[in-house]
Amino acid sequence: MSQRTDIFISGGGIAGLTAGLAFSRLGLTVTLADPSPPPEDAESKGSDLRSTAFLRPARELLEDAGVWQALAPHATPLETLAVIDCSGDPPQPRTERAFRSSDLGEPAFGWNLPNWLTRKVLTEALASAPGADLRLGTGFRSILTREREAIVTLSDGSRIRTRLAVAADGRASPMRDSLGIGTDTARYGQKVLAFNVTHDIPHENVSTELYLSGGAFTLVPLPDHQGRPASAVVWMNNGPDAAQLMAMDAVEFSEAATVRSCGVLGELTLASRRNAWPVVTQRATRLTAERAALVAEAAHVLPPIGAQGLNTSLHDIRALRDLARDDPDAIGTRGWLERFGKARERDIRARARVIDLYNRICRSDAPPVQALRSLGLSIVHDIEPLRRGVMRAGLGG
């Protein structure tokens, strides 16, 4: 026996769950499968310790999906972005500039939320959504596509007949592989470390990015932890340096993080586990197949710079949602999927190229490139029309 549904989604991460809620709000039936249940707290096994700054379009999508009200009490507004270009060993600030959302009459550039918490709230919302069938602990096995439908087989042997299959199952997407879609990947020899810290000086809702050879060190505001100011950290390093950092004990690691942060928030103290991932730029060679669409990291993986990763993924979800709303009878047809591909391919390609170039410039230890990086920061900030244009882009345009 097989079950019929309008939309099948492989992957229960933030993007897949948001897609499920968005489709459900349109009155469509949705089946979502993921082999892993969401963590209950930050210390649970498999918990994603990264945080995401949800830019305005992403927040609007979550509002439309009916979950922002539950997330808002946990969100920290990012009112100012401080960018610091560093040099030396130990590093010292060389050029510092602050970009303030109030200059554009906006309350914040984005709202920061822990990924594990966002996933938990989205899972609970989808579990109670009308027309939604949430299958946690069950993974994708295979897909057979026809002109009129796709037939998905799950790891428990059950079959789903669907008008549209959505691959939202990560950078190693099993659905993408089953569809025969390849990827183009650029590797940098870097790893990103993600963890939380407490610190002496309040962050005042300022997100701080410090650039140095090896990659960026970013402090993103979080709510207080055990009565102390707290931030999420995303620390990009060359691979060997990242391995050394991961091998340090908590005290030694905290000292190293404090030095790398140039002490902008005082002494940093590790307040969570440390996770590490390779830094890559990866794009699927195409975004669609017969009766199937790729979104989020199944479609594109970007270095963790400028809050582009998950926000770009939610642009994918918005595009699918809008097409389903405007032409529900054509969901999953060839022309419908072509419109999705055209709507997203140029944007993804452009973002990938810009972030790739930006990462290469920011991690370079060549003195001419470092001088260009510092000069560029000054020019972007000090020329008002350019600064306003960059900040508008930062709001998610």
C-alpha positions as CSV (number, residue, x, y, z in Angstrom):
1,M,0.0,0.0,0.0
2,S,1.1,3.5,-0.7
3,Q,0.0,6.9,0.6
4,R,-0.8,9.9,-1.5
5,T,0.3,13.4,-0.6
6,D,0.7,16.7,-2.4
7,I,4.2,17.4,-1.2
8,F,6.9,15.0,0.1
9,I,9.9,16.5,1.9
10,S,13.1,14.6,2.6
11,G,14.9,16.4,5.5
12,G,13.7,17.8,8.8
13,G,16.1,20.6,9.3
14,I,15.1,24.3,9.5
15,A,14.5,24.6,5.8
16,G,12.6,21.4,5.3
17,L,10.3,22.1,8.3
18,T,9.7,25.6,7.2
19,A,8.7,24.3,3.8
20,G,6.3,21.9,5.3
21,L,4.6,24.6,7.4
22,A,4.5,26.9,4.4
23,F,2.8,24.3,2.2
24,S,0.5,23.2,5.0
25,R,-0.7,26.9,5.4
26,L,-1.8,26.7,1.7
27,G,-4.1,23.8,2.5
28,L,-1.8,21.2,0.8
29,T,-1.1,17.8,2.3
30,V,2.6,17.3,3.3
31,T,4.6,14.3,4.3
32,L,8.1,15.0,5.8
33,A,10.6,12.3,6.7
34,D,13.9,12.6,8.6
35,P,16.0,9.9,10.2
36,S,16.8,12.0,13.2
37,P,14.5,13.6,15.8
38,P,15.2,17.2,16.8
39,P,17.3,17.7,20.0
40,E,15.5,18.7,23.2
41,D,18.3,21.1,24.3
42,A,21.6,22.5,23.3
43,E,23.6,19.7,25.0
44,S,21.7,16.9,23.3
45,K,23.6,14.6,21.0
46,G,23.5,16.0,17.5
47,S,22.4,19.4,18.6
48,D,23.4,22.1,16.1
49,L,25.2,24.7,18.2
50,R,25.2,27.3,15.4
51,S,22.9,30.2,15.4
52,T,21.2,32.0,12.6
53,A,20.5,35.7,12.1
54,F,17.1,35.6,10.4
55,L,17.0,38.6,8.0
56,R,13.8,40.4,7.3
57,P,12.5,38.2,4.4
58,A,13.2,35.1,6.5
59,R,11.4,36.5,9.5
60,E,8.4,37.3,7.2
61,L,8.4,33.7,6.0
62,L,8.3,32.4,9.5
63,E,5.6,34.9,10.4
64,D,3.5,33.6,7.4
65,A,4.2,30.1,8.6
66,G,2.7,30.9,12.0
67,V,5.8,30.2,14.1
68,W,7.5,33.6,14.7
69,Q,5.4,34.3,17.7
70,A,6.8,31.2,19.4
71,L,10.4,32.1,18.4
72,A,10.3,35.8,19.1
73,P,10.9,35.6,22.9
74,H,14.2,33.7,22.2
75,A,15.4,36.0,19.4
76,T,18.1,38.6,20.0
77,P,17.9,41.6,17.7
78,L,21.1,42.4,15.8
79,E,21.0,46.2,15.8
80,T,24.6,46.9,14.8
81,L,27.2,45.1,12.8
82,A,30.8,45.9,13.9
83,V,33.4,44.9,11.3
84,I,37.1,44.8,12.4
85,D,40.0,44.1,10.2
86,C,42.9,42.6,12.2
87,S,46.6,42.0,11.7
88,G,49.6,40.7,13.7
89,D,50.2,37.8,16.1
90,P,48.6,38.2,18.5
91,P,46.0,39.9,16.4
92,Q,45.2,43.6,16.9
93,P,42.5,45.7,15.3
94,R,43.7,47.7,12.3
95,T,40.5,49.1,10.8
96,E,37.1,49.2,12.7
97,R,33.7,50.3,11.4
98,A,30.2,50.0,12.7
99,F,27.0,49.6,10.5
100,R,23.8,50.6,12.4
101,S,20.3,49.5,11.3
102,S,18.9,52.7,12.8
103,D,20.6,54.6,10.0
104,L,18.0,53.1,7.7
105,G,15.1,53.5,10.1
106,E,15.1,49.7,10.8
107,P,15.0,48.2,14.3
108,A,17.6,45.5,13.4
109,F,19.5,43.8,10.6
110,G,18.2,40.4,11.8
111,W,17.1,38.4,14.7
112,N,19.5,35.7,16.1
113,L,18.2,32.3,17.2
114,P,20.0,29.1,18.2
115,N,19.5,26.5,15.4
116,W,18.6,23.7,17.7
117,L,15.8,25.7,19.3
118,T,14.4,26.9,16.0
119,R,14.3,23.3,14.7
120,K,12.6,22.2,17.9
121,V,9.9,24.9,17.6
122,L,9.3,24.2,13.9
123,T,9.0,20.5,14.5
124,E,6.4,20.9,17.2
125,A,4.4,23.3,14.9
126,L,4.5,20.9,11.9
127,A,3.5,18.0,14.1
128,S,0.2,19.7,14.9
129,A,-0.3,21.4,11.4
130,P,-3.4,20.3,9.4
131,G,-2.6,18.0,6.6
132,A,0.9,17.3,7.8
133,D,2.4,13.8,8.3
134,L,5.7,14.0,10.2
135,R,7.8,10.9,10.1
136,L,10.8,11.3,12.4
137,G,13.2,8.4,12.7
138,T,12.4,7.4,9.1
139,G,14.7,8.3,6.2
140,F,14.6,8.5,2.5
141,R,15.6,5.4,0.5
142,S,14.8,5.9,-3.2
143,I,12.7,7.7,-5.7
144,L,11.0,6.8,-8.9
145,T,9.7,9.6,-11.0
146,R,7.0,9.6,-13.7
147,E,5.4,12.4,-15.7
148,R,2.4,12.6,-13.3
149,E,3.9,11.7,-10.0
150,A,6.9,10.6,-7.9
151,I,7.0,7.5,-5.9
152,V,9.2,7.7,-2.8
153,T,10.3,4.7,-0.8
154,L,11.3,5.3,2.8
155,S,13.7,3.4,5.1
156,D,10.8,1.6,6.8
157,G,9.6,0.2,3.4
158,S,6.6,2.5,3.1
159,R,5.8,4.3,-0.2
160,I,4.6,7.8,-0.8
161,R,3.0,8.9,-4.1
162,T,3.4,12.7,-4.4
163,R,3.0,15.5,-6.9
164,L,6.3,17.1,-5.8
165,A,9.3,15.7,-4.0
166,V,11.5,18.2,-2.2
167,A,15.1,17.4,-1.3
168,A,16.0,19.4,1.8
169,D,18.2,16.7,3.2
170,G,21.6,18.4,3.4
171,R,24.9,18.8,1.6
172,A,25.2,15.0,1.2
173,S,21.6,14.7,0.1
174,P,20.5,11.1,-0.6
175,M,17.6,12.3,-2.7
176,R,19.8,14.4,-4.9
177,D,22.1,11.4,-5.4
178,S,19.1,9.2,-6.2
179,L,17.9,11.7,-8.8
180,G,21.3,11.6,-10.5
181,I,22.2,15.3,-9.9
182,G,25.8,16.1,-9.3
183,T,27.5,19.0,-7.5
184,D,30.4,21.4,-8.1
185,T,32.5,22.0,-5.0
186,A,35.2,24.4,-4.1
187,R,37.3,23.5,-1.0
188,Y,39.4,26.0,1.0
189,G,41.2,23.8,3.5
190,Q,39.3,25.5,6.2
191,K,37.1,24.3,9.0
192,V,34.5,26.3,11.0
193,L,34.2,25.9,14.7
194,A,30.8,26.7,16.3
195,F,30.3,27.1,20.0
196,N,28.8,29.5,22.7
197,V,30.7,31.7,25.1
198,T,30.0,33.9,28.0
199,H,32.0,37.2,28.3
200,D,32.7,40.1,30.6
201,I,31.3,43.0,28.5
202,P,27.7,43.1,27.4
203,H,27.3,42.7,23.6
204,E,24.6,45.5,23.5
205,N,23.0,43.7,20.5
206,V,26.1,44.2,18.4
207,S,27.3,41.4,16.1
208,T,31.0,41.6,15.7
209,E,33.0,40.2,12.7
210,L,36.8,40.1,13.1
211,Y,38.9,39.3,10.0
212,L,42.4,37.8,9.9
213,S,44.3,35.4,7.8
214,G,42.7,32.0,8.2
215,G,39.1,33.3,8.2
216,A,36.6,35.3,10.1
217,F,35.8,35.2,13.8
218,T,32.2,36.2,14.4
219,L,30.5,36.9,17.7
220,V,26.7,36.9,17.5
221,P,24.6,38.1,20.4
222,L,22.6,35.6,22.5
223,P,20.4,36.0,25.6
224,D,22.3,35.9,28.9
225,H,23.6,32.5,30.1
226,Q,23.6,31.8,33.8
227,G,23.5,35.5,34.5
228,R,26.3,36.5,32.2
229,P,26.4,38.1,28.7
230,A,26.6,35.4,26.0
231,S,27.3,35.1,22.3
232,A,27.4,32.4,19.7
233,V,30.8,32.1,17.9
234,V,31.6,31.1,14.4
235,W,35.3,30.7,14.0
236,M,36.9,29.9,10.6
237,N,40.4,28.5,10.6
238,N,42.8,26.7,8.4
239,G,42.3,22.9,8.9
240,P,45.4,22.2,10.9
241,D,44.8,25.1,13.3
242,A,41.2,24.0,13.7
243,A,42.4,20.5,14.7
244,Q,44.7,22.0,17.3
245,L,41.9,24.1,18.7
246,M,39.5,21.2,19.0
247,A,42.1,19.2,20.9
248,M,42.6,21.9,23.6
249,D,40.9,21.7,27.0
250,A,38.2,24.2,27.8
251,V,40.5,26.7,29.7
252,E,43.1,26.7,27.0
253,F,40.5,27.0,24.2
254,S,38.8,29.9,26.0
255,E,42.1,31.7,26.2
256,A,42.8,31.2,22.5
257,A,39.3,32.5,21.6
258,T,39.8,35.6,23.8
259,V,43.1,36.4,22.0
260,R,41.5,35.8,18.6
261,S,38.6,38.1,19.5
262,C,41.1,40.9,20.3
263,G,39.3,41.1,23.7
264,V,36.5,43.2,22.3
265,L,34.0,41.6,24.8
266,G,36.6,41.0,27.5
267,E,37.5,37.5,28.5
268,L,35.6,34.7,26.7
269,T,34.6,31.5,28.6
270,L,33.5,28.4,26.7
271,A,29.9,27.7,27.6
272,S,29.0,24.8,25.3
273,R,30.3,21.9,23.3
274,R,32.4,22.6,20.2
275,N,31.4,21.4,16.8
276,A,33.4,21.6,13.6
277,W,32.6,21.4,9.9
278,P,34.6,21.8,6.7
279,V,34.1,25.1,4.8
280,V,33.1,24.6,1.2
281,T,31.2,26.3,-1.6
282,Q,29.0,23.7,-3.2
283,R,26.3,24.0,-5.9
284,A,24.0,21.3,-7.4
285,T,24.5,21.2,-11.1
286,R,20.7,21.7,-11.5
287,L,17.9,22.5,-9.1
288,T,15.1,20.3,-10.5
289,A,14.4,16.8,-11.9
290,E,11.2,15.2,-13.0
291,R,8.6,15.9,-10.2
292,A,11.4,17.0,-7.8
293,A,13.1,20.2,-6.5
294,L,16.3,20.7,-4.6
295,V,16.4,23.4,-1.8
296,A,18.8,24.5,1.0
297,E,22.1,22.6,1.4
298,A,20.9,19.9,-1.0
299,A,21.1,22.7,-3.6
300,H,23.8,25.0,-2.3
301,V,26.3,25.2,0.6
302,L,28.0,28.5,1.3
303,P,30.8,29.5,3.7
304,P,29.4,31.0,6.9
305,I,29.8,34.6,6.1
306,G,27.1,37.4,6.2
307,A,24.3,35.1,7.4
308,Q,23.8,34.0,3.8
309,G,23.6,30.2,4.2
310,L,20.2,29.6,5.8
311,N,18.7,32.9,4.6
312,T,19.5,31.8,1.0
313,S,17.8,28.4,1.8
314,L,14.7,30.2,3.0
315,H,14.6,32.2,-0.3
316,D,14.3,28.8,-2.0
317,I,11.4,27.9,0.3
318,R,9.7,31.3,-0.4
319,A,10.0,30.7,-4.2
320,L,8.4,27.3,-3.9
321,R,5.7,28.6,-1.6
322,D,4.8,31.4,-3.9
323,L,4.6,29.2,-7.0
324,A,2.4,26.7,-5.1
325,R,0.1,29.6,-4.0
326,D,-0.1,31.2,-7.4
327,D,-0.5,28.0,-9.4
328,P,-1.5,25.1,-7.1
329,D,-2.9,22.9,-9.9
330,A,0.5,22.8,-11.7
331,I,2.6,21.8,-8.7
332,G,5.5,19.6,-9.8
333,T,4.8,19.8,-13.5
334,R,7.7,20.5,-15.9
335,G,6.8,24.2,-16.5
336,W,6.2,24.8,-12.8
337,L,9.6,23.4,-11.9
338,E,11.3,25.4,-14.7
339,R,9.9,28.6,-13.2
340,F,11.4,27.6,-9.8
341,G,14.8,26.9,-11.4
342,K,14.9,30.2,-13.2
343,A,13.8,32.0,-10.1
344,R,16.6,30.6,-8.0
345,E,19.6,29.7,-10.1
346,R,20.9,33.2,-10.9
347,D,20.5,34.3,-7.3
348,I,22.3,31.2,-5.9
349,R,25.1,31.5,-8.5
350,A,25.7,35.2,-7.7
351,R,25.7,34.7,-3.9
352,A,28.1,31.7,-4.2
353,R,30.5,33.7,-6.4
354,V,30.5,36.7,-4.1
355,I,30.9,34.7,-0.9
356,D,33.6,32.6,-2.4
357,L,35.6,35.7,-3.4
358,Y,35.0,37.4,-0.1
359,N,36.2,34.4,1.8
360,R,39.4,34.1,-0.3
361,I,40.1,37.8,0.3
362,C,39.3,37.7,4.1
363,R,41.5,34.6,4.8
364,S,44.5,35.7,2.8
365,D,47.8,36.4,4.6
366,A,49.3,38.3,1.6
367,P,50.1,41.9,2.7
368,P,48.7,43.5,-0.5
369,V,45.4,41.6,-0.1
370,Q,45.2,42.5,3.6
371,A,45.7,46.1,2.8
372,L,43.0,45.9,0.1
373,R,40.7,44.3,2.7
374,S,41.2,47.1,5.2
375,L,40.9,49.8,2.6
376,G,37.7,48.3,1.2
377,L,36.1,48.3,4.6
378,S,36.9,52.0,5.1
379,I,35.5,52.8,1.6
380,V,32.3,50.9,2.0
381,H,31.6,52.5,5.4
382,D,32.7,56.0,4.8
383,I,31.0,56.7,1.5
384,E,27.4,57.1,2.6
385,P,25.5,56.0,-0.5
386,L,27.6,52.9,-0.7
387,R,27.2,52.2,3.1
388,R,23.4,52.5,2.8
389,G,23.3,50.2,-0.2
390,V,25.4,47.6,1.5
391,M,23.2,47.8,4.6
392,R,20.0,47.5,2.6
393,A,21.5,44.3,1.1
394,G,22.2,43.2,4.7
395,L,18.6,43.5,5.5
396,G,17.9,40.7,3.1
397,G,17.2,42.3,-0.2
